[in-house]
C-alpha cells in the first residue's frame, strides 16, 4: 500500500506542505527499503484515545526498522480539543486532526484507524467516559479493528489499571483494548462482523510504560522491570540520513492544530513496554519472538519469501528496474495464494514497488476540483514508463466502469498524454466524511454504511484503473482522480477530486443574537456545485419568529461561485432559542446542507458537506461600555460573538499594545491561551496593568500553567492549576451573590448556567492574592469545590478579571447565559456611565 512505501528521503528534503496530495516518487534507497518490507509478515497495532496520544517513535521504529505492518488505532478524532491554527472546533476540528494523523502516518510509515467514539471533551473517570461513549459499541469497533488488521502484537499507550488518575478517555482506551484482546477470537462475540472478517487472536498485549506513569524518573529507576522489555528507538537509517527519532519528530509535528511542533533528536532512546497478556519473549529486544513473520506463515508462501530475499540481495541501486522481472514473478505467485489477509496487502505493496522500479507515473487529472452527480468530467491522462522494461498500457477503466482500450507500448521516458471523459453516476454519493453525514450523539458518531467503520476517511469513489502488461503479466494500478493547478508561489498544487451537491447553502452566522425585538437582516450564502444553477432559497420558520420574504430566487452562472441573499428576521418579544436552516430548491430537489472547505498547507484540501443549522437567540441583555480590544490567542470566535451583542471589537496586534492605543478602549480581552502562544505578551504586561490602573477592564481567559510566556499573569498573586469542571451541568454556587458581576447590568441567575456545552471550564487558578474575589463555585461529582473559575480584583481605577469558564465553547453554541455574564464582565465599574463613555472621556 502507498502508506507503506518508505518516504524518508522526500521528508528529508522537506517538500512544500502543499504537496500533501502529490504522488509518491520514491528514490532507489526507498525502493530497497520497501523490498525488505515485502518480506516481513508481522503486524503491530498501537492503541490510544486521541490524535497526539500515539508514540511516533515506536510506530516509526516498528514500521521502518522492524519492517512490520504498523497501525495506530485512535478511538476518537480529537473533536473535543482546541484549535491553535484556526477557528474550526468540534466536528470540523475532528476532520483536521484526522488528516493530521494521516499526514503523520505518511511520514512514519504507519496506517491509521478510528472507532466511532466522539471526543466529547475532558473526562475525569472511565466510568463517565464509557457511559457517554456507549461502551459496547466502542468495544465492538475495537474488536472489529483487531479482526480486520490482525495484529500479532498490540501496544497500549495507557495503563488500564489506573482509573481516575488521568483523562478518562485515556484509561478507557486501555481498558477496552485489554477486554477486546480476549474477545476477538470468540466467534460468539459480535458474530455479524464475521460476514466480512474472521476471528483473530493477537499473541501479545503490552503497555507502553514510561517514567511519567510512575510519577518520577527516580521512582521509575527504582521500579521492578522484570516484566518490561526495552527497545532502543534511537536507531539511525543511513539510507535517509535520519535517525528514527528525527522521523518521529517530523511525524509528531504534523499535529499542528495542537501546537505539537517537535525538534528532532539523535542518539540512543529507550522505550519500555510491559507485557500484559501473552508469553514473555526470551529476547527482550524482539517482540515478535516465537511468531513466524516470514512468508512461511502463509500456505504456499515459502517460494515467495525465497524469491524476495533473492531480489533484495541482487538489488541494483543504479538500476532498480533490473528487479522488475523477479518482482513480477513474485507478484504472480502472490496472486495464486489461497489466502485473504496477506494476499491483498502484499499485492498492493509489491505493485507499488514494481511501479517505483519502473519509474511509472500514472495520473488522471480532472479539469475542476469537483463535479456533481450526472455531470460530464474531462480528464487529462498522463502515463510514462521511465525504464527499459517493456510495458504496455492495455486499457484504462474509468469510474463508470467503462474500459477504454489503448494498447500503447510505453517506451523508456516517452510521455503519453491523452484526454478522456466520463459521466458521474446519477446516484453517486457526495464526497464527505462518512461519520458526519448523519447527526450522532454526544458520545458516538454514526456510520450508516457499516463497512466504513474504522476507516480514517471516506474512500475515494472516483478512480481510474490502468491495466498494464509487464513481463507478459496483466497488473492493474488504480489511481484516485485528482485536480492540480499551478500556484505562482507554491508551484504545483494538488487537491482531491470530489463529488459535491448541485448547490449548498448556509447562513453567514452560526449564531445570531437578538437583544431586542428589532428585526435583523440575515444573510444566506449559496454556493453552486455546477454551472447554471437556478432555484429558490428559503428558511424554516419556527413558531413565534417571522421571516420575510418566504422565498428568494437565486441564479448562479458558474460552479464554485457564491451569491448572498438577505432575509428579514423578526424575533418574538420574549426570550427564545431556535435553530434555522436554509434550503435551496432546484428543479424540485431540496438541498439543505452546507459545503465547508478546510484549507491548510500541511493537510490535503478538505470538502465537508454536512447539516449546518444556525442558532437564533432572542435574549434580554444589557451592556455598558462600547469599544473592546481583543488580543488573539490560540483561536476562538469570541470577538465575533461580542460583536453579535453590539460591541465594537478591534483586534490588537501585540506590537500595538501601547498606553496611547489602549486608551480608546473600555475593556481589553485576552484570548484563550494567549499567554501560552504569544511571545510578545511577555513584554506587554506592564502596559496592560497600567491600562487597568487608569480605569480599564482587563479580562484574561484561560491559559495552561505549562509553557507560560509571561512571568506575571496578574497585578496580584495568581497561580494556575489543572483544576477543571468537566460536567457542563455541574451545580454553580454564587460565592458572592452581591458581586457586581452577578448583578450589573444583567441579573445573573441559575438559569444562565443551563444549556452549557462540553464543560464548565478548565485550568482554574487555585492560589490567588487576597485582592481577588472568587465569584463562582462548582465541582464535578465526588470532588471538592473549585472556586477559581471567575476571579475579579480592583486595581487602581479599573478591574482585572481572570476566568477559566469556557466562553470559547459556549458562544459558538449560542448559550444565552454565557453572553449575559460576559457582558457583565465587560461592564464592571461602568454602571454609572452610558454605553459610549470612553476611558479618557
N, C-alpha and C positions, 0 to 999 in steps of 0.2 A: 504494500500500500504506500501511497505517496508520503504519508506521515512518517513512514519507517525509513525513508531514504535519508541518510545522514547528510546534514546541510552545514557542517561546521565551517567549511571554507567560505561559503557565502555569508555566514554570520560574521566571520572574522572581518570581512570587507565592509560590514555594516551597510548593506544596501539600503536605499531610502525606504522608509516605512510605507510609502505609498505603493510599494511593490508587493504588498501583503497578499495580493491575489495573483501575482505573476507566476508563470510556470517555473518549476524547479529546473535548474541547469547544473547538475552535479559535475564535479571535477573527477579526474581519474582516481584521486585518492578516496574521494567519497564513494565512488563506484566500488572500489575494492572493499571498503568497509561494509557496503551493502551486500556484497557477495558473502562475506563472512557471516553476516546476519541470516542469510538464506539457510545456513547450515545449523542453526540453533532453533530447537523446537521446545522452548520453555517460556512460561508466562508469569509475570508478576503484576498483581493488582494493588495499587496504593489506594487507601480509602480514608476519607475525612469528610468534613461537613461543608466547607465553603471554598470558593475560589480564594487562593492565597494560603490555604492550610497545607497544601502539598509540600513535600520536601523535594525540591527540584534537584538537589544534589543526589539523592538516592534514585530518583526517576532517571536522571541523565546517566548515572553510573550503570544502572541495570540495562538501559537501552543501548548505550554506546560502548561500554566496557565489557559487560557480560554478554551483550547482544540479545538479551531476552526481549520478547514482546512485552512491552510495559505500558500500563494504562493508569490513569488516575480517575477514580470514581468520586466525584464531589456530590454529596447528597443534595446540595442546593446550588443555585446560580448566583448567590450573593446579593439578592434583591433588596435585602433589608439594611444594607450599609450606606455609607456616604460616598459621594462622588467628588473627587478632587479635581476633575478635569472639565466638568460641565454641569448643566442643570438637570440632567436625567436622574431620576430616582425611581425606586420600586421596579416595575416590570421592565422599563427601558434600561435601567441600570443593570438588571439581570442579563439583558441582551449584550450589553457592553462587556460585562465580566465573563460571559460565556465565550465571547470572541477573544478576550484577553487570555483565557485559558487555552484556547485553540492556538493562539499565537505562541504561547509558552511551549506548548507541545511540539509545534513545528520546529522549535529551537532545540529542545532537549530530547526529541525523538520518541516521545510517548504518544499515547492515544488518550482520548477524553470521553468520559461518560457522566451521566447525571441520573438522579431519580426525579420524581415529580414533587419532591418536598419544596415548599416555598419558604424562603428565608424571611420569616415574619419579624425579625429583629432579635435583640439580645434576650436570651432566656437563662435564668439562673439555675435551673434544675431540669434533668432529663424527664422527670415526671410531667412537667408542663410542656416541654418540647414534644414528647411523644403523644400527648393528648391533642395538641393543636395540629400536629402533622398527620394524625391518623396512623398510629404505629404499624398496624398490619399492612396498610397499603405501601408504606415506605419500605418495610421489611420485604414485602413482595418484590418491590423494584430492585432491592439489593440482591435478593436471590436470583432474579432474572438476569441481572448484570453478570453475576458469577457463572450462571449456567451458560450464558452466551459467550463470555470471554474465556471461560475455562482456565482460570489461573492455577498454576501449581502452588504458588505462594501468595498469600495476602499479607500486606503490612498495614496496620492501623496507625494513623497519626497520633491518636489519643488513647488514653487509658480508660478502659471500661469500668475500672474498679473504684473510681473516684467521683461519684455523682455529687454535685453541689460545690465542687471546688473550682470549676471553670465553666465556661459557656455551656449551657445545657445542650446546644446543638453538637458541641464537640464530643461530650461524653456519650450522647445518644448515637453518634455515628459509630463509635467503637462498640457500644452495646449491641447495636443491630448487626454489625459485622460478626461479632462472636456468635450471636444466635443464628445468623444465616449460614455460618460455617458448618453447623450441624444439620441444616435443613436441605441444602442444595442437592444432596444425593438421595433424598427421600421422595419417591415418586408420588406419595400421597399428599405432599405439600405443594400447593398451587399447581395441580395437575394440568390446568388449562395451558400453562406455559410449555408443556411437553409436546404440544402440537407443532411448535416451531423450534424447539430446542430439546436438550436432553439433560438428564441428571448429571451431576458432576461433583466430585469430591476433591477439593484442594488438599494438598499434602501437609502444608504448614501454615500456621497463623502467627504473626508476630506483632508486637507493639514497638513502635519506633521511639524507644526511650531516649531521654537526654537529661542533662543535669537539671534543667529548669522544672522537670516533673518531680525532682527530688527536693526542690526548694533552694538549693545552692550547689555550687561546684564542690565544695568541701564535703557535703553530705553524699553527693554522687560518688566522689572518690572513695569514700568510706563504705559504700554500699556493697552488698554481696552481688557479684556479677556472674555467678555460676551459670545462670540461665540466660545470659546475654551473649550475643555474637557481636563482634566488632568488624566494621567494614571501613577500609580506608578509601574514602570517596575523592581524595585529592589527586588521583592519578592524572598523568599528563599524556596527551594524544599528539605525538609528533606529526601525524598526518594533517593536523589542523593548526598546530602551534598553540593550542589552548589546553589548559587544564580542565578537568571535569568541573571544578568549582567555578571556573570562569564561564563555562557554558551555563552552569546552574544560575549564575548571576544574571546573564543575559535573559534567560528564561524568566527568572523572578521579576526582572524589570519590566516585563510586559504587563504587570498588574498596575498600570499607570493610574487607573481611576482610584486606586487606594494609596497612591504615593509610595510604591514599594520599589523605587529605583534602587538597584543593588550594585555595589562595587565588587568586581571580580577579585578572587583571592587565589593564591598559589601555595603549594606545599601540602604536606600530609594533613588530612582532616578526617577524623574518625567519627563514624555514625554507629550507634548501638541499636540493636533490635533484640527484644526479649521474646522468647518462644512462649506462646500461649496455648497452642494446640498443635498436635503432631509430634513427630520424633525429632530430637535434637541432632543436628549434623555433627559428625565427628570432626570434620574440618570446619573450624569456626569462621572461615572466610568464604565458604561455599554454601549458600542457602539452598542450592539445587542438589546437594549431595544425596545420592540414592535415587534421584529422579532421572529417568532417561530423557535427555534433552537432544538426542540425536534423531536422525530420520528413522532409526530402528523402532521408535515408538509407534510408527505408522506401518501397518501391514503393507509390504512391498516397497518400503521406503529406503532400504539399505542401498540399493543401486543409485538412488538419487543422492544420498549423502556422499557416497564414494565419488560420484561424478562432480559434485560441487566442491569437494575437497581438492580434486584434481584441478578444477577451474581456478580455485583460489591460489594454488601453488604456481600455476602456469601464467597467471595474470600478467599482462604486459602493460605497464603504466604509460608507455608511449603510444600504445595502440590497443585500447580497451576492446575495440571491435573484433580483435582476434579471438575473444572469448565467446563470441556470438554463436558459432555452430554448436558448441557443447552446452551453452545455456539453453538454446532452443531444444536440444535433445532432453535436457533436464526438465524443461517446461512440458514436453510431450509425456515424459514419464509421470509427472505430477498429474496430468490430465487423466491418466489411466488408473489412478488410485481409486479404490472404492472406500472413500472416506469423506466426511462432510464438514470437518472443522479446519484442519490444517491445509487441506487442499485448496479452498478458495483464498485463504490468507496468503499462502506461499505462491499461488498462481499470480495474484496481483503484484506481489513483491518481485517475482522474477521477471514479469513483464516490464516493470519499471526499470529493472537492471538492464534488460535487453535494449530497451529504448535509449537508456543513458549511454550504453556502449556504442550504439549506432549514431549517437548524436541526433536522434529523431526529434523533430519539432512538429507537433500536430496541434493545430489551433483552429477553432471556429469562432469568429468574432462577429457579433451582431452589429447592425448599424445604429442601434439605440441600446440603452442600458435596461430597457424594459419593454414589454409588449402586453397586450390584453388577449383574453380568450378569443379564438376565431380570427386572429389577426395574421396577416402575412408578414413573415420575418425574412429580411435579407441578410445573408451571411457571406463573409469573406473567409474562405478556407485557405490556410497555408500549410503546406506539407513539404518537409525537406529531410533527406537522409544524408548525414554528414559522415559517411563511412564508405569503405569499398565493398561492404557486404551487399549483395544483390537483394533488393527489396521491391516488392510490387504492391502498389495500392490497388487492391482488388475492387473495393467498393466502400461507400460510406452510407451509414444509416442515420436518417435524421430523426428528430423527436416524434414525428408522426409515424415512425417505424416503416418508412419508405426507403428501400435500398436503391442506391444510385450507383450503377456500375461505372467503374473508372478504368481498371486495367492499365494503370500507368506504372512504368518502370521508374523507380526512384533512383536515379544515378547520383553518384557522390557529389554532394554540395550543389546540386541543381534544384533551385526552389520552384515549387509549383503553387500558383495562386489561381483559384477559380471561385466564381460566385455561385451560390445556391440559394434557394429559398424554400420555405415550408410554411404551413398554416398551423398555428397553435390550436390544439384541440378545443372545441367549443365548450367542453365541460372541464377544462383544465383548472385545477385549484390554483389560487393565488400563492405567491411565494411569501411566506411569513413564518415566524417562529411558531411551531406547531402547538406549543404549550400556552400560547396566548390567543388562540382562535376562539376559545370559549371562556367565560369567566370561571375562575376557580374559587377556592375558599381561602380563608386566612392562612391555612397551613399547607394546602395542596393545590397544585396545578392540574388541569385536566388535559388528557390526551385522548381525543376521540378515536384516533387511529392507534390502536394498542401496539401495532408493530413499530411505532416510533418511540415508544417508551425507552429511555436510556440514551437515545442518540443526542449528541450535542446540539445539532441544528436540523432543520428540515432538509432532507436530501434534495439535491437539485433534480428537477424533472426535465429540464431542457438540456439534453446531452446529445453529442454527436459521436457515433461509433465508427472508427476507422478500421476496416478489415484489411490487414496486411498479410502478405505471403513472405515469410522469412525462412530461408533454408527449407523451402518446399512445405512449410507448415503454416497453416492459417492461424493468425493470432489477432484477436480483436483488442483495440485500445479505445476506451471510452473517455471522452473529454467533455467537461461541462462547457456549454457555450458561455462566452464571456463578452464583455464590452471593453474596449480600450480606446484611449484618446491620448493626445499629446498635450501636456501642460508646459507652458513656456518656462516655468521654474522647476517643476518636478520631473519633467520629461515624460516618459511613457507611464501612463496611469491605468491600472486595471480596475474594473468594477464587475461584480457579479451581474449576470443577465437574469432578470426576474420577471415574473408574471404578476401584473397588478390589476385591480379593478378598472373598469372604464372611467370611473370618476370616484373621487373620495372627497370628504369634507370634514371640517371640524371648526368649532367656534374658536375665535382667536384667543380667548382667555379660558384656562381650565377652571378658574373660579372667578365669579363676578359678584361683588359685594354691593348691595343697595342699602345705604344707610338712611335713606328717606324713601318715600313712595314716589319720588320723581322718576319718570321714565328714562331709560338709557338706550342709546343705540348699541346694538350688539353686532359685531362683525362675524360673518361666516366665510371661511376661506375654502374655496372649491378648487380642486386640482384635477386636471384631465389626464387620464391614462392613455388616451389616444387622440388623434386629430378629430376635429369637427364634432365636439360634444354639444348637444342641445338638450336642455332639461329644465326642471324647476326645483327650487330649493325651499324646504320648509323646516319648521321647528315643531317639536311636540309641545303642546300647551298644557302645563299642569294646572290643576284646579286653583283658582284664585289669582292666577297670573294672566296677563293679556299680552299677546304677541301680534304685531301688525307689520306688514300685511300677512296673509295666510301663506302665500307662496310668492316667490320671486323668480322670474325666468333667468336663465343663465346660458350663455353661448361662449364656448371656448374653441379657438381655431386650432391650437397646436398642442400636442402631447407635452406634458410637463409644465404647461402654462397654468397659472393660477388667476382666479378672479375673486374679488371680495364683494359680497352683498351685505346690505345692512338691514337688520330688523329693529323695530322699536319694541322694547320690552318694558311693560309696566308691572311692577311688583304689587302685592297686596299691601294693605296698610299695616297689617300685623306681621310679626316675625314669621319667617317661613324658609325652609330649605328644600330645594328641588333639584333634580337632575334634568338637564336639557340636552337633547341630541339633535343634530342636524341630519336631514335626509335629502339626497338628490335623486330625483326620479328621471330616468332616461328611457324612453321607449317602453314605458310601463314597468321597468325594473327599478326597484328602490335600493339605493346604496347608502348605507348609514355608518360606514367605518372611516377612520382617518388613515391617511398614508403618512407615516412618520419616517423621516430619514435621519440616520445617525452616521456622522461623517467625522472620523478621527483617523489620523495618518497611520497609527500603529495597528489598526484592525481593518478588515475589509469593510467597504461601504455597506451599510445595513438598511434595508427597507422593511418597515414593520407596518402591517395592516391590521388594525385592531379597533374595537369599540373605544370611543374616546368622548364619553359624555362630559359636559361641563356642569359644575355645581353653581347654582344661583342661590344667593343667600340674602334674604331681607332681614336686616338686623337693626336694632336701635343702638347706635354708637355715637358717642360724643368725643371730640378730641380738642386738645389745646395745643398751641404751637402750630407751626406750618411747615417750616423748612428743615429737612432731615439730611444729614450727611451720612453716607454709608461706606464703610471700609470693607471691601470684599475679602472673604476668607477662602474656604475650600469649596465654594459653590453652593448657592441656595437661591430661593426665589423670594426672600424676604423683601428686597427693595420693590419688586413688582407688587407684592402683597400690600405693602404700606401705601403705594400709590392708589391701590383699589379703594382705600378708605379716605382718600383725599389729601394725603401728604405730598408735598413736593420733595422728591428724593433725588439727591445728586450723589453719584458715585465719586468717591475721593481717592485719587491716586496717593499712595503713601508719601511720594515725593512732595505732594502739595499740602501736606499737613503742616501748616504754619498758623500762628496765632491770628494773623490777618485773615487768612482764608476760612478758618473755622468760626470766626466771629459772626458770620452771616447765618449760622445755623442755630436752631433751637435745641437740637439734640444730635448727637453722633451715635451711630450704631456700629458696633464692630461685628463682622460676620463670623460664622461658625469656624472655629479652628484657625482664625486669623493669626493668633499668637503662636501657632504651630507651623504656619506655612509662609508667612510674610516676613522676610528677613528685616526689611526696613523699619518695621514697627519697634525694633529694639532701640532705635534712636528717637522715637517719637512719643514715648510715654509721658515725658515731662510736658510736652506741648498739649497732649490730651488732658492731663491732670490740671493744667492751668486753665484750659477751656472750662472744665468743671468749676474750678475755683471762681471763675468770672461769671458764673451763673448758668452754665450749660448743663445738660444732662448727658451722661455717657453710659450707654448700655452695652455691656460686653456679653456676648453669647458664648456657649460652651467651648472649652478647649480641653485638651488632654494634658496631664502633667508631664507626660513623656515628650521630649523634643520641643520644649518651650523656647521661643526665640527671645523672650524678654526676661529680665531678672526680677522685675516688679510688676505684678499683674494689676495692682490697685494702689491707691494712695495710702491704704492701711493694710495691715497684715491680712493675707488671704492665701490659703493653700488648697490646692485641688486634690481630690481623691478619685477613686474609681467607683464611688457611690452612684448608684443609679436606681431608678424605679421603672421596671420594665412592664409592669401591669398598667395598661393605659386606662384601666378603670379603678385604679387604686384610690382609696379614700384620701381626700385632701383636707387637711386641717388648717384653719386660719389661725396662725400663731399670734398675730397682732391684728385683730379684727378692725381696729380703728385706723390702721395704717392707710395713708393716702392712696397707696397703690391698689387698695381694695375698695376704695370709695369715690375717688375723684378722677375724671369726671363721670366714670361709669361705676355703678354699684355692682361689684362682683359677688356672685352667689355660687352655691354648689352647682347650679345648672350650667355655669360657664365651664365646668370641667367634665361635662358629659360629651360623649362622641369623640373623645381624643383618639388618636390612631397610633399604633405600634408601641408607644411608651409614654410615660410622663416626662422623663428627662434623663440626663446622663452626665456623668463626671462632675457631680456636685462638689463644691468645696466642703471640707469637713473641719477646717480650722479657720477662724476669722477674728479680727480685732473687735474690741468692744464697741467700736464706732458703727459697726454693721448691725442692722436689724433683720433677723430672719422673718420672712412673711408667711411662708407656707411650710407645712409639714406633710410628709407622705412616706409610705413604705410598702414594700412588697410583702407578700404573705410570709409569716414566721420570721420577719426581720424587724430590727429596731427602727424607730422613726428617723427619717432623714430630713434635716431642717435647712439644708443648704441649697435648695433648688432656686430660691429667689432671695437675694440679699440686697439691701439698699443702705446707703450711708450718705449723710450730708457731708459735703466737702466744700468749704468756702461758701459761695452763694448758690452752688449747684448740687447735683446729686450724681453719685456713682452707683450703678446697678450692675450686679453680676447675676446671670441666670443660666442654669443648665436645663431649663424647660425646653422641650423640643419644638420650638416655634417653627423651625425649618421644615418639620413634618406636618404640623397642624395647619399652617397657612395653605399649602397646596391642597389639603383635604377640605378646606373651607370651614374649619372649626370656629364657630362664632365666638365662643368664649376666649379663644386664643387672641383673636383680633381685639376684643374689648380690653383684655388685660394688657396687651402690648400698648394700646392707645393710652392707658393709664400710666404706663411706664414712661412713655414719651412726654406725657403731660405733667408729670410730677413737678410741683413747685410753681406751676403756671395757672393755678386756679383763680388768681385774681387779675389775669391779663387776658386779652382777647386772642383769637387764633392767629392773628397776623403780627403779634408782637415779636420783635427780634431781640437778641441778647443786648445789642448796642443801642436799642431804642431808648 
